[in-house]
Amino acid sequence: MKSIFKFVLITLVLSLTFSCFEDNDDSISLSNDIKDFVWNAMNFAYLYKDNISNLGNDRFASDDEYQSFLSDYDSPEALFESLVYEPETVDRFSWITSDYIALEQQFSGVTKTSGAEFNFFEVPGSINDMFGIVRMVQPNSNASTTNLVRGQIFNKIDGQ
């Protein structure tokens, strides 16, 4: 009887010890934490940092002023857009994404595609009719197992 009691007690203590911790990967980051990351990344590596006064190393007199600055923006994207130098003319290439997992997969070569690229055009003289041209079929993709070939013209998909 004593050994059963000891076993139950040890099991209870071990289960409480190992089950009561916070798994930080699943917790949602606070908005200001993400904005802080965006500001620090832009402050560290942005090519046009010298042209943006809000990215100056001496821009904020205190941490409270910095936190207030971050809180003024509704989203990390809004903060990022405010820090981009002349986005329509000079810096047309900087961008931000909300799904870093998809971005990392894309950088690793993992993409969601059917394996074919195509363009659509209007039939000359018509406002309703269109046709498409297959631009590329990737080898070893779903599209390569079909009858699609580069340069093929189509005006229906699944009979419509």
mmCIF file of the C-alpha atoms, coordinates in Angstrom:
data_MODEL
# 
_entry.id   MODEL 
# 
loop_
_atom_site.group_PDB 
_atom_site.id 
_atom_site.type_symbol 
_atom_site.label_atom_id 
_atom_site.label_alt_id 
_atom_site.label_comp_id 
_atom_site.label_asym_id 
_atom_site.label_entity_id 
_atom_site.label_seq_id 
_atom_site.pdbx_PDB_ins_code 
_atom_site.Cartn_x 
_atom_site.Cartn_y 
_atom_site.Cartn_z 
_atom_site.occupancy 
_atom_site.B_iso_or_equiv 
_atom_site.pdbx_formal_charge 
_atom_site.auth_seq_id 
_atom_site.auth_comp_id 
_atom_site.auth_asym_id 
_atom_site.auth_atom_id 
_atom_site.pdbx_PDB_model_num 
ATOM 1   C CA . MET A 1 1   ? 0.000   0.000  0.000   1.00 0.00 ? 1   MET A CA 1 
ATOM 2   C CA . LYS A 1 2   ? 2.862   2.345  0.842   1.00 0.00 ? 2   LYS A CA 1 
ATOM 3   C CA . SER A 1 3   ? 4.497   1.735  -2.539  1.00 0.00 ? 3   SER A CA 1 
ATOM 4   C CA . ILE A 1 4   ? 1.264   2.606  -4.400  1.00 0.00 ? 4   ILE A CA 1 
ATOM 5   C CA . PHE A 1 5   ? 0.975   5.824  -2.377  1.00 0.00 ? 5   PHE A CA 1 
ATOM 6   C CA . LYS A 1 6   ? 4.619   6.720  -3.147  1.00 0.00 ? 6   LYS A CA 1 
ATOM 7   C CA . PHE A 1 7   ? 4.111   5.973  -6.850  1.00 0.00 ? 7   PHE A CA 1 
ATOM 8   C CA . VAL A 1 8   ? 0.983   8.180  -7.024  1.00 0.00 ? 8   VAL A CA 1 
ATOM 9   C CA . LEU A 1 9   ? 2.710   10.964 -5.105  1.00 0.00 ? 9   LEU A CA 1 
ATOM 10  C CA . ILE A 1 10  ? 5.822   10.877 -7.323  1.00 0.00 ? 10  ILE A CA 1 
ATOM 11  C CA . THR A 1 11  ? 3.697   10.771 -10.481 1.00 0.00 ? 11  THR A CA 1 
ATOM 12  C CA . LEU A 1 12  ? 1.644   13.736 -9.278  1.00 0.00 ? 12  LEU A CA 1 
ATOM 13  C CA . VAL A 1 13  ? 4.722   15.782 -8.377  1.00 0.00 ? 13  VAL A CA 1 
ATOM 14  C CA . LEU A 1 14  ? 6.449   15.014 -11.702 1.00 0.00 ? 14  LEU A CA 1 
ATOM 15  C CA . SER A 1 15  ? 3.376   15.805 -13.769 1.00 0.00 ? 15  SER A CA 1 
ATOM 16  C CA . LEU A 1 16  ? 2.916   19.144 -12.004 1.00 0.00 ? 16  LEU A CA 1 
ATOM 17  C CA . THR A 1 17  ? 6.598   19.970 -12.384 1.00 0.00 ? 17  THR A CA 1 
ATOM 18  C CA . PHE A 1 18  ? 6.829   19.301 -16.112 1.00 0.00 ? 18  PHE A CA 1 
ATOM 19  C CA . SER A 1 19  ? 3.399   20.469 -17.207 1.00 0.00 ? 19  SER A CA 1 
ATOM 20  C CA . CYS A 1 20  ? 3.440   23.933 -15.686 1.00 0.00 ? 20  CYS A CA 1 
ATOM 21  C CA . PHE A 1 21  ? 5.585   26.069 -17.960 1.00 0.00 ? 21  PHE A CA 1 
ATOM 22  C CA . GLU A 1 22  ? 4.802   28.725 -20.499 1.00 0.00 ? 22  GLU A CA 1 
ATOM 23  C CA . ASP A 1 23  ? 5.441   27.730 -24.090 1.00 0.00 ? 23  ASP A CA 1 
ATOM 24  C CA . ASN A 1 24  ? 6.617   31.077 -25.441 1.00 0.00 ? 24  ASN A CA 1 
ATOM 25  C CA . ASP A 1 25  ? 6.475   30.005 -29.107 1.00 0.00 ? 25  ASP A CA 1 
ATOM 26  C CA . ASP A 1 26  ? 2.691   29.891 -29.067 1.00 0.00 ? 26  ASP A CA 1 
ATOM 27  C CA . SER A 1 27  ? 2.018   33.167 -27.274 1.00 0.00 ? 27  SER A CA 1 
ATOM 28  C CA . ILE A 1 28  ? 1.057   36.105 -29.450 1.00 0.00 ? 28  ILE A CA 1 
ATOM 29  C CA . SER A 1 29  ? 3.582   38.923 -29.403 1.00 0.00 ? 29  SER A CA 1 
ATOM 30  C CA . LEU A 1 30  ? 2.412   42.279 -28.258 1.00 0.00 ? 30  LEU A CA 1 
ATOM 31  C CA . SER A 1 31  ? 1.967   44.841 -31.008 1.00 0.00 ? 31  SER A CA 1 
ATOM 32  C CA . ASN A 1 32  ? 4.636   47.149 -29.584 1.00 0.00 ? 32  ASN A CA 1 
ATOM 33  C CA . ASP A 1 33  ? 7.099   44.235 -29.488 1.00 0.00 ? 33  ASP A CA 1 
ATOM 34  C CA . ILE A 1 34  ? 6.654   43.764 -33.223 1.00 0.00 ? 34  ILE A CA 1 
ATOM 35  C CA . LYS A 1 35  ? 6.847   47.511 -33.850 1.00 0.00 ? 35  LYS A CA 1 
ATOM 36  C CA . ASP A 1 36  ? 10.039  47.581 -31.764 1.00 0.00 ? 36  ASP A CA 1 
ATOM 37  C CA . PHE A 1 37  ? 11.471  44.835 -33.977 1.00 0.00 ? 37  PHE A CA 1 
ATOM 38  C CA . VAL A 1 38  ? 10.524  46.774 -37.138 1.00 0.00 ? 38  VAL A CA 1 
ATOM 39  C CA . TRP A 1 39  ? 12.063  50.020 -35.854 1.00 0.00 ? 39  TRP A CA 1 
ATOM 40  C CA . ASN A 1 40  ? 15.272  48.311 -34.691 1.00 0.00 ? 40  ASN A CA 1 
ATOM 41  C CA . ALA A 1 41  ? 15.678  46.461 -37.994 1.00 0.00 ? 41  ALA A CA 1 
ATOM 42  C CA . MET A 1 42  ? 15.185  49.674 -39.974 1.00 0.00 ? 42  MET A CA 1 
ATOM 43  C CA . ASN A 1 43  ? 17.513  51.558 -37.598 1.00 0.00 ? 43  ASN A CA 1 
ATOM 44  C CA . PHE A 1 44  ? 20.214  48.910 -37.981 1.00 0.00 ? 44  PHE A CA 1 
ATOM 45  C CA . ALA A 1 45  ? 20.166  48.055 -41.678 1.00 0.00 ? 45  ALA A CA 1 
ATOM 46  C CA . TYR A 1 46  ? 18.076  50.501 -43.704 1.00 0.00 ? 46  TYR A CA 1 
ATOM 47  C CA . LEU A 1 47  ? 19.970  51.985 -46.647 1.00 0.00 ? 47  LEU A CA 1 
ATOM 48  C CA . TYR A 1 48  ? 18.231  55.372 -46.379 1.00 0.00 ? 48  TYR A CA 1 
ATOM 49  C CA . LYS A 1 49  ? 18.404  55.638 -42.566 1.00 0.00 ? 49  LYS A CA 1 
ATOM 50  C CA . ASP A 1 50  ? 20.212  58.983 -42.742 1.00 0.00 ? 50  ASP A CA 1 
ATOM 51  C CA . ASN A 1 51  ? 17.273  60.488 -44.650 1.00 0.00 ? 51  ASN A CA 1 
ATOM 52  C CA . ILE A 1 52  ? 14.648  59.475 -42.050 1.00 0.00 ? 52  ILE A CA 1 
ATOM 53  C CA . SER A 1 53  ? 14.771  61.563 -38.862 1.00 0.00 ? 53  SER A CA 1 
ATOM 54  C CA . ASN A 1 54  ? 12.668  59.026 -36.907 1.00 0.00 ? 54  ASN A CA 1 
ATOM 55  C CA . LEU A 1 55  ? 15.439  56.440 -37.389 1.00 0.00 ? 55  LEU A CA 1 
ATOM 56  C CA . GLY A 1 56  ? 18.139  58.567 -35.764 1.00 0.00 ? 56  GLY A CA 1 
ATOM 57  C CA . ASN A 1 57  ? 20.053  56.946 -32.901 1.00 0.00 ? 57  ASN A CA 1 
ATOM 58  C CA . ASP A 1 58  ? 19.445  60.038 -30.771 1.00 0.00 ? 58  ASP A CA 1 
ATOM 59  C CA . ARG A 1 59  ? 15.808  60.501 -31.825 1.00 0.00 ? 59  ARG A CA 1 
ATOM 60  C CA . PHE A 1 60  ? 14.291  59.557 -28.445 1.00 0.00 ? 60  PHE A CA 1 
ATOM 61  C CA . ALA A 1 61  ? 15.254  61.116 -25.128 1.00 0.00 ? 61  ALA A CA 1 
ATOM 62  C CA . SER A 1 62  ? 13.762  58.286 -23.070 1.00 0.00 ? 62  SER A CA 1 
ATOM 63  C CA . ASP A 1 63  ? 12.283  54.829 -23.352 1.00 0.00 ? 63  ASP A CA 1 
ATOM 64  C CA . ASP A 1 64  ? 8.840   56.261 -22.533 1.00 0.00 ? 64  ASP A CA 1 
ATOM 65  C CA . GLU A 1 65  ? 9.108   58.637 -25.495 1.00 0.00 ? 65  GLU A CA 1 
ATOM 66  C CA . TYR A 1 66  ? 10.128  55.706 -27.724 1.00 0.00 ? 66  TYR A CA 1 
ATOM 67  C CA . GLN A 1 67  ? 7.204   53.553 -26.504 1.00 0.00 ? 67  GLN A CA 1 
ATOM 68  C CA . SER A 1 68  ? 4.839   56.469 -27.070 1.00 0.00 ? 68  SER A CA 1 
ATOM 69  C CA . PHE A 1 69  ? 6.186   56.855 -30.610 1.00 0.00 ? 69  PHE A CA 1 
ATOM 70  C CA . LEU A 1 70  ? 5.547   53.156 -31.311 1.00 0.00 ? 70  LEU A CA 1 
ATOM 71  C CA . SER A 1 71  ? 2.038   53.388 -29.840 1.00 0.00 ? 71  SER A CA 1 
ATOM 72  C CA . ASP A 1 72  ? 1.164   56.207 -32.253 1.00 0.00 ? 72  ASP A CA 1 
ATOM 73  C CA . TYR A 1 73  ? 1.026   53.671 -35.106 1.00 0.00 ? 73  TYR A CA 1 
ATOM 74  C CA . ASP A 1 74  ? -1.946  51.341 -35.530 1.00 0.00 ? 74  ASP A CA 1 
ATOM 75  C CA . SER A 1 75  ? 0.122   48.454 -36.871 1.00 0.00 ? 75  SER A CA 1 
ATOM 76  C CA . PRO A 1 76  ? 3.712   47.398 -37.566 1.00 0.00 ? 76  PRO A CA 1 
ATOM 77  C CA . GLU A 1 77  ? 2.945   47.840 -41.270 1.00 0.00 ? 77  GLU A CA 1 
ATOM 78  C CA . ALA A 1 78  ? 1.923   51.474 -40.705 1.00 0.00 ? 78  ALA A CA 1 
ATOM 79  C CA . LEU A 1 79  ? 5.147   52.113 -38.790 1.00 0.00 ? 79  LEU A CA 1 
ATOM 80  C CA . PHE A 1 80  ? 7.190   50.483 -41.555 1.00 0.00 ? 80  PHE A CA 1 
ATOM 81  C CA . GLU A 1 81  ? 5.488   52.530 -44.273 1.00 0.00 ? 81  GLU A CA 1 
ATOM 82  C CA . SER A 1 82  ? 6.188   55.737 -42.329 1.00 0.00 ? 82  SER A CA 1 
ATOM 83  C CA . LEU A 1 83  ? 9.896   54.864 -42.177 1.00 0.00 ? 83  LEU A CA 1 
ATOM 84  C CA . VAL A 1 84  ? 10.363  54.095 -45.885 1.00 0.00 ? 84  VAL A CA 1 
ATOM 85  C CA . TYR A 1 85  ? 12.157  56.889 -47.736 1.00 0.00 ? 85  TYR A CA 1 
ATOM 86  C CA . GLU A 1 86  ? 10.153  58.197 -50.724 1.00 0.00 ? 86  GLU A CA 1 
ATOM 87  C CA . PRO A 1 87  ? 8.477   54.851 -51.501 1.00 0.00 ? 87  PRO A CA 1 
ATOM 88  C CA . GLU A 1 88  ? 7.181   55.793 -54.944 1.00 0.00 ? 88  GLU A CA 1 
ATOM 89  C CA . THR A 1 89  ? 10.408  57.201 -56.352 1.00 0.00 ? 89  THR A CA 1 
ATOM 90  C CA . VAL A 1 90  ? 13.590  56.341 -54.430 1.00 0.00 ? 90  VAL A CA 1 
ATOM 91  C CA . ASP A 1 91  ? 12.884  53.216 -52.369 1.00 0.00 ? 91  ASP A CA 1 
ATOM 92  C CA . ARG A 1 92  ? 10.459  51.172 -54.450 1.00 0.00 ? 92  ARG A CA 1 
ATOM 93  C CA . PHE A 1 93  ? 11.842  47.851 -53.257 1.00 0.00 ? 93  PHE A CA 1 
ATOM 94  C CA . SER A 1 94  ? 11.375  47.756 -49.463 1.00 0.00 ? 94  SER A CA 1 
ATOM 95  C CA . TRP A 1 95  ? 8.400   45.773 -48.229 1.00 0.00 ? 95  TRP A CA 1 
ATOM 96  C CA . ILE A 1 96  ? 7.042   44.090 -45.120 1.00 0.00 ? 96  ILE A CA 1 
ATOM 97  C CA . THR A 1 97  ? 5.165   40.836 -44.712 1.00 0.00 ? 97  THR A CA 1 
ATOM 98  C CA . SER A 1 98  ? 2.811   39.676 -41.996 1.00 0.00 ? 98  SER A CA 1 
ATOM 99  C CA . ASP A 1 99  ? 3.499   35.959 -42.590 1.00 0.00 ? 99  ASP A CA 1 
ATOM 100 C CA . TYR A 1 100 ? 7.159   35.337 -41.911 1.00 0.00 ? 100 TYR A CA 1 
ATOM 101 C CA . ILE A 1 101 ? 6.701   31.559 -42.095 1.00 0.00 ? 101 ILE A CA 1 
ATOM 102 C CA . ALA A 1 102 ? 5.523   31.772 -45.716 1.00 0.00 ? 102 ALA A CA 1 
ATOM 103 C CA . LEU A 1 103 ? 8.416   34.151 -46.444 1.00 0.00 ? 103 LEU A CA 1 
ATOM 104 C CA . GLU A 1 104 ? 10.968  31.731 -44.980 1.00 0.00 ? 104 GLU A CA 1 
ATOM 105 C CA . GLN A 1 105 ? 9.430   28.892 -46.986 1.00 0.00 ? 105 GLN A CA 1 
ATOM 106 C CA . GLN A 1 106 ? 9.613   30.986 -50.145 1.00 0.00 ? 106 GLN A CA 1 
ATOM 107 C CA . PHE A 1 107 ? 13.293  31.754 -49.472 1.00 0.00 ? 107 PHE A CA 1 
ATOM 108 C CA . SER A 1 108 ? 13.835  28.001 -49.025 1.00 0.00 ? 108 SER A CA 1 
ATOM 109 C CA . GLY A 1 109 ? 12.165  27.236 -52.342 1.00 0.00 ? 109 GLY A CA 1 
ATOM 110 C CA . VAL A 1 110 ? 8.849   26.046 -50.904 1.00 0.00 ? 110 VAL A CA 1 
ATOM 111 C CA . THR A 1 111 ? 6.023   27.738 -52.797 1.00 0.00 ? 111 THR A CA 1 
ATOM 112 C CA . LYS A 1 112 ? 2.359   27.123 -53.440 1.00 0.00 ? 112 LYS A CA 1 
ATOM 113 C CA . THR A 1 113 ? 1.935   26.890 -57.178 1.00 0.00 ? 113 THR A CA 1 
ATOM 114 C CA . SER A 1 114 ? 0.185   24.751 -59.723 1.00 0.00 ? 114 SER A CA 1 
ATOM 115 C CA . GLY A 1 115 ? 3.373   24.588 -61.747 1.00 0.00 ? 115 GLY A CA 1 
ATOM 116 C CA . ALA A 1 116 ? 2.141   26.743 -64.628 1.00 0.00 ? 116 ALA A CA 1 
ATOM 117 C CA . GLU A 1 117 ? 2.335   30.453 -65.342 1.00 0.00 ? 117 GLU A CA 1 
ATOM 118 C CA . PHE A 1 118 ? -0.006  32.125 -67.778 1.00 0.00 ? 118 PHE A CA 1 
ATOM 119 C CA . ASN A 1 119 ? -1.305  35.521 -68.902 1.00 0.00 ? 119 ASN A CA 1 
ATOM 120 C CA . PHE A 1 120 ? -4.818  36.590 -69.889 1.00 0.00 ? 120 PHE A CA 1 
ATOM 121 C CA . PHE A 1 121 ? -5.685  38.951 -72.733 1.00 0.00 ? 121 PHE A CA 1 
ATOM 122 C CA . GLU A 1 122 ? -8.888  40.448 -74.155 1.00 0.00 ? 122 GLU A CA 1 
ATOM 123 C CA . VAL A 1 123 ? -9.970  39.222 -77.565 1.00 0.00 ? 123 VAL A CA 1 
ATOM 124 C CA . PRO A 1 124 ? -9.472  42.187 -79.943 1.00 0.00 ? 124 PRO A CA 1 
ATOM 125 C CA . GLY A 1 125 ? -12.766 43.962 -80.598 1.00 0.00 ? 125 GLY A CA 1 
ATOM 126 C CA . SER A 1 126 ? -14.547 42.280 -77.662 1.00 0.00 ? 126 SER A CA 1 
ATOM 127 C CA . ILE A 1 127 ? -15.216 43.543 -74.150 1.00 0.00 ? 127 ILE A CA 1 
ATOM 128 C CA . ASN A 1 128 ? -16.331 40.174 -72.703 1.00 0.00 ? 128 ASN A CA 1 
ATOM 129 C CA . ASP A 1 129 ? -14.174 37.501 -74.372 1.00 0.00 ? 129 ASP A CA 1 
ATOM 130 C CA . MET A 1 130 ? -10.697 36.645 -73.121 1.00 0.00 ? 130 MET A CA 1 
ATOM 131 C CA . PHE A 1 131 ? -8.011  34.104 -73.872 1.00 0.00 ? 131 PHE A CA 1 
ATOM 132 C CA . GLY A 1 132 ? -4.930  32.885 -72.046 1.00 0.00 ? 132 GLY A CA 1 
ATOM 133 C CA . ILE A 1 133 ? -1.433  31.876 -73.056 1.00 0.00 ? 133 ILE A CA 1 
ATOM 134 C CA . VAL A 1 134 ? 0.682   29.412 -71.071 1.00 0.00 ? 134 VAL A CA 1 
ATOM 135 C CA . ARG A 1 135 ? 3.997   31.134 -70.340 1.00 0.00 ? 135 ARG A CA 1 
ATOM 136 C CA . MET A 1 136 ? 5.757   28.326 -68.495 1.00 0.00 ? 136 MET A CA 1 
ATOM 137 C CA . VAL A 1 137 ? 5.250   24.799 -67.201 1.00 0.00 ? 137 VAL A CA 1 
ATOM 138 C CA . GLN A 1 138 ? 7.593   23.808 -64.374 1.00 0.00 ? 138 GLN A CA 1 
ATOM 139 C CA . PRO A 1 139 ? 9.148   20.342 -64.652 1.00 0.00 ? 139 PRO A CA 1 
ATOM 140 C CA . ASN A 1 140 ? 8.045   17.785 -62.027 1.00 0.00 ? 140 ASN A CA 1 
ATOM 141 C CA . SER A 1 141 ? 4.975   19.829 -61.052 1.00 0.00 ? 141 SER A CA 1 
ATOM 142 C CA . ASN A 1 142 ? 1.244   19.102 -61.158 1.00 0.00 ? 142 ASN A CA 1 
ATOM 143 C CA . ALA A 1 143 ? 0.998   21.067 -64.408 1.00 0.00 ? 143 ALA A CA 1 
ATOM 144 C CA . SER A 1 144 ? 3.716   18.963 -66.067 1.00 0.00 ? 144 SER A CA 1 
ATOM 145 C CA . THR A 1 145 ? 1.548   15.848 -65.685 1.00 0.00 ? 145 THR A CA 1 
ATOM 146 C CA . THR A 1 146 ? -1.212  17.471 -67.792 1.00 0.00 ? 146 THR A CA 1 
ATOM 147 C CA . ASN A 1 147 ? -1.254  18.334 -71.476 1.00 0.00 ? 147 ASN A CA 1 
ATOM 148 C CA . LEU A 1 148 ? -0.145  21.935 -70.894 1.00 0.00 ? 148 LEU A CA 1 
ATOM 149 C CA . VAL A 1 149 ? 2.749   23.190 -72.989 1.00 0.00 ? 149 VAL A CA 1 
ATOM 150 C CA . ARG A 1 150 ? 4.460   26.549 -73.253 1.00 0.00 ? 150 ARG A CA 1 
ATOM 151 C CA . GLY A 1 151 ? 2.803   28.843 -75.805 1.00 0.00 ? 151 GLY A CA 1 
ATOM 152 C CA . GLN A 1 152 ? -0.516  26.994 -75.682 1.00 0.00 ? 152 GLN A CA 1 
ATOM 153 C CA . ILE A 1 153 ? -3.537  29.286 -76.141 1.00 0.00 ? 153 ILE A CA 1 
ATOM 154 C CA . PHE A 1 154 ? -6.733  28.554 -74.262 1.00 0.00 ? 154 PHE A CA 1 
ATOM 155 C CA . ASN A 1 155 ? -10.135 30.210 -73.971 1.00 0.00 ? 155 ASN A CA 1 
ATOM 156 C CA . LYS A 1 156 ? -11.899 27.789 -71.605 1.00 0.00 ? 156 LYS A CA 1 
ATOM 157 C CA . ILE A 1 157 ? -11.107 26.260 -68.234 1.00 0.00 ? 157 ILE A CA 1 
ATOM 158 C CA . ASP A 1 158 ? -13.007 23.103 -67.343 1.00 0.00 ? 158 ASP A CA 1 
ATOM 159 C CA . GLY A 1 159 ? -15.307 23.718 -70.321 1.00 0.00 ? 159 GLY A CA 1 
ATOM 160 C CA . GLN A 1 160 ? -16.301 27.235 -69.268 1.00 0.00 ? 160 GLN A CA 1 
# 
